[in-house]
């Protein structure tokens, strides 16, 4: 099944065939994550659609000017983050076509992405985490939910990594998990005693009941015995957050942000946190140092005699 026609037998146009080759390059050669590729596919499809509607013929008419006109054509690309991602997708497509000899230099690299202000992530305080983790009951789904929340907070996994986790990835003897993250990069992440106890109980009691007579390689299952989805995790997290009276801003990434922040508050090395999170650049991890500094300022003002 290709991106442009789905299950249809329609013949791809020449520009669509070029785009499909680019998408294959992203998957096979670049090793980008599935979600990034889906976003890039959507952007390139919109770009080619715009060019056809404007009477332009790709790839010959793919220039810096047509790209700017495309970005100005829709409300979808008004935010700096949307423009930056879309420009990255289009520039990557241009470079691929230039490398393939299909397109000469279009001047596209002269376009710079808008500066995207990096937001300070929302995190839970440690006592709020404790309250959240105490809520699941001793029923089948409650045992699963407790293991899921404990494990996510203990490892800081992305929600997609958590949902894709398989039994073979966990070393229970040494309490670590092998994670394949963005760009298919593998990393080793340890987990703590509380997560271990919750996981052991879930694997011994709750998971077999959810699975029934079915077989699944995935660790965390939904109530039907299938792989738990990102949306499923989001729903259960919001449910517990509501019961706990926590902020409506909570998302699956909140536990990951809290994991990193609490490690730094406890004195963890920034490079170690970078490795645990699977960040390719230390700059991505450094956003948490601002949170750590706020914490240190709060401690100083609260406890110093002249704070």
C-alpha positions in Angstrom: 0.0 0.0 0.0 1.4 3.4 -0.9 0.9 6.7 0.7 -1.0 8.4 -2.1 -3.5 5.8 -3.2 -4.0 3.5 -0.3 -5.6 0.3 -1.6 -6.6 2.0 -4.9 -5.2 0.8 -8.2 -4.7 4.3 -9.5 -1.3 4.9 -11.2 0.9 7.3 -9.3 1.9 10.5 -11.1 5.7 11.1 -11.7 5.9 13.5 -8.7 4.1 11.0 -6.4 6.5 8.3 -7.4 9.4 10.6 -6.5 7.8 11.3 -3.1 7.3 7.6 -2.4 11.0 7.0 -3.1 11.8 9.8 -0.6 9.5 8.3 2.0 11.2 4.9 1.5 14.6 6.7 2.0 13.4 8.1 5.3 12.3 4.7 6.5 15.3 2.6 5.3 18.2 5.0 5.1 17.5 7.7 7.6 15.8 5.5 10.2 13.3 8.2 11.3 10.6 7.3 13.7 7.2 6.2 12.4 5.4 9.3 13.7 8.0 11.7 12.1 7.6 9.9 8.8 3.8 10.2 8.9 4.1 13.9 9.6 6.6 14.4 6.7 4.4 12.4 4.4 1.4 14.6 5.2 3.5 17.8 4.6 4.9 16.6 1.3 1.4 15.5 0.1 0.1 19.0 0.9 3.1 20.6 -0.8 2.5 18.7 -4.1 -1.2 19.3 -3.9 -0.6 23.0 -3.6 1.8 23.0 -6.5 -0.7 21.3 -8.8 -3.5 23.8 -7.7 -1.1 26.7 -8.4 -0.4 25.4 -11.9 3.2 24.4 -11.0 4.9 21.2 -12.2 7.0 19.4 -9.7 9.9 18.8 -9.6 10.9 21.4 -12.2 9.0 24.3 -10.5 10.1 23.4 -6.9 12.0 26.5 -5.8 12.5 28.6 -2.8 9.7 30.9 -4.0 7.1 28.2 -4.4 8.0 26.9 -1.0 7.5 30.3 0.6 4.2 30.7 -1.2 3.1 27.2 0.0 3.9 28.1 3.6 1.9 31.3 3.3 -1.1 29.6 1.7 -2.6 27.9 4.8 -3.4 28.6 8.4 -2.0 25.1 9.1 1.5 26.6 8.8 1.2 29.8 10.8 2.7 28.6 14.0 6.6 28.6 14.2 6.7 24.9 15.1 4.5 23.8 12.2 6.5 26.0 9.7 9.7 24.6 11.0 8.7 21.0 10.7 7.1 21.5 7.3 10.2 23.3 6.0 12.4 20.5 7.3 10.3 18.0 5.4 10.3 20.0 2.1 14.0 20.8 2.4 14.7 17.1 2.9 12.7 16.2 -0.2 14.6 18.8 -2.2 18.0 17.5 -1.0 17.0 14.0 -1.8 16.0 14.9 -5.4 19.2 16.9 -5.8 21.2 13.9 -4.6 19.3 11.7 -7.1 20.0 14.1 -9.9 16.3 14.8 -10.5 16.6 18.4 -9.4 19.3 21.0 -9.7 20.1 23.4 -6.8 16.9 25.2 -6.0 18.2 27.6 -3.4 16.0 25.9 -0.8 18.9 25.7 1.8 18.8 29.5 2.0 15.5 29.3 3.8 16.0 29.1 7.5 13.3 27.8 9.9 11.6 30.1 12.3 13.0 30.1 15.8 10.8 27.9 17.9 10.7 28.8 21.6 11.3 25.7 23.6 8.6 25.4 26.3 9.4 24.4 29.8 7.7 21.0 30.1 4.9 20.5 32.7 6.0 18.2 35.5 4.4 16.8 38.6 5.9 17.2 42.1 7.2 14.1 43.8 4.2 14.1 46.2 1.8 14.3 43.3 3.5 11.3 41.6 3.0 9.4 44.9 -0.6 10.3 45.0 -1.1 9.3 41.3 0.6 5.9 41.8 -1.4 5.1 44.9 -4.8 5.2 43.1 -5.1 2.0 41.0 -7.0 -0.7 42.9 -6.3 -4.4 43.3 -8.5 -5.5 40.4 -7.2 -6.9 37.1 -7.0 -3.6 35.3 -5.9 -1.8 38.5 -2.9 -4.1 38.8 -2.1 -3.4 35.2 -2.5 0.3 35.6 -0.2 0.4 38.7 2.5 -1.5 36.8 2.1 0.7 33.8 2.4 4.0 35.7 5.2 2.7 38.0 7.2 1.4 35.0 6.7 4.6 33.0 7.8 6.9 35.8 10.7 4.6 36.7 12.1 4.5 33.2 11.0 7.7 31.5 10.0 5.9 28.3 8.2 7.7 25.6 4.6 6.5 25.4 5.2 4.8 22.0 8.2 3.0 23.5 6.1 1.9 26.4 3.3 0.5 24.3 5.7 -1.2 21.9 7.6 -2.9 24.8 7.8 -6.7 24.5 8.6 -9.3 27.1 11.9 -10.2 25.4 13.1 -6.6 26.0 12.9 -6.9 29.8 15.7 -8.4 31.9 13.9 -9.0 35.2 17.0 -10.4 36.9 19.0 -7.3 36.5 16.1 -4.9 36.3 16.7 -3.2 33.0 14.9 -2.9 29.7 16.2 -2.6 26.1 14.5 0.2 24.3 14.5 0.9 20.6 13.8 4.6 20.3 13.9 7.3 17.7 16.0 6.5 14.7 16.0 2.9 15.7 18.7 3.6 18.3 18.8 1.1 21.1 19.5 2.0 24.7 19.5 0.3 28.1 17.3 1.8 30.8 17.2 0.4 34.4 14.0 0.4 36.5 13.5 0.6 40.3 12.3 -1.7 43.0 8.7 -0.3 43.1 8.3 -0.7 39.4 9.8 -4.2 39.6 7.3 -5.3 42.4 4.4 -3.9 40.4 5.6 -5.5 37.2 6.0 -8.9 38.8 2.5 -8.8 40.2 1.1 -7.8 36.8 2.9 -10.5 34.9 1.9 -13.2 37.3 -1.8 -12.3 37.8 -3.3 -9.5 35.8 -1.7 -10.1 32.4 -2.6 -13.8 32.1 -6.3 -12.9 32.9 -6.3 -10.2 30.2 -4.6 -12.5 27.7 -6.9 -15.5 28.2 -6.1 -18.1 25.5 -4.5 -15.5 23.3 -0.8 -15.0 22.7 1.0 -11.7 22.7 4.6 -10.6 22.8 3.7 -7.2 24.2 4.0 -6.4 27.9 1.1 -4.1 28.5 -2.3 -5.2 27.2 -5.7 -3.6 26.9 -8.8 -5.1 28.4 -9.3 -7.2 25.3 -5.9 -8.7 25.6 -4.4 -6.7 22.7 -1.5 -4.3 22.7 -2.3 -1.2 24.7 -2.4 1.9 22.5 -1.1 5.4 23.0 -4.6 6.7 23.2 -5.5 4.0 25.7 -2.6 5.0 28.0 -3.6 8.7 27.7 -7.2 7.9 28.7 -6.2 5.9 31.8 -3.6 8.5 32.8 -6.2 11.3 32.6 -8.7 9.3 34.6 -6.3 8.8 37.5 -5.1 12.4 37.3 -8.7 13.6 37.5 -9.4 11.4 40.6 -6.1 12.7 42.2 -7.2 16.3 41.5 -4.1 17.0 39.4 -3.7 19.5 36.6 -5.6 19.0 33.3 -2.3 19.6 31.5 -1.2 16.0 32.3 -0.3 14.0 29.2 1.6 10.7 28.6 4.8 12.8 28.4 4.3 14.3 31.8 5.7 11.2 33.6 8.7 11.3 31.3 9.3 15.0 32.1 8.8 14.3 35.8 11.3 11.3 35.6 14.0 13.5 34.2 13.3 16.5 36.5 13.3 14.4 39.6 16.6 12.7 38.6 18.3 16.1 38.2 16.8 17.4 41.4 18.4 14.4 43.1 21.8 15.2 41.7 21.9 13.0 38.6 24.5 13.9 35.9 22.9 15.6 32.8 24.7 13.2 30.5 23.3 10.2 32.3 19.8 11.6 32.0 20.4 12.3 28.3 21.3 8.6 27.9 18.3 7.4 29.8 15.9 9.6 27.8 17.5 8.6 24.5 18.1 12.2 23.4 20.6 12.4 20.5 21.6 15.9 21.6 22.5 17.2 25.1 20.7 20.4 24.1 17.4 18.6 24.2 18.0 17.4 27.7 19.2 20.8 29.0 15.7 22.1 29.0 15.4 20.2 32.3 18.2 22.2 33.9 15.9 25.3 33.9 13.4 23.3 35.9 16.2 22.1 38.2 17.4 25.7 38.7 13.8 26.8 39.6 13.8 24.0 42.2 17.1 25.1 43.7 15.9 28.7 43.8 12.8 27.6 45.6 14.8 25.5 48.1 17.1 28.5 48.8 14.3 31.0 49.3 12.4 28.6 51.5 15.2 27.3 53.8 18.0 29.9 53.8 17.8 32.2 56.8 18.1 35.2 54.5 16.3 33.8 51.5 
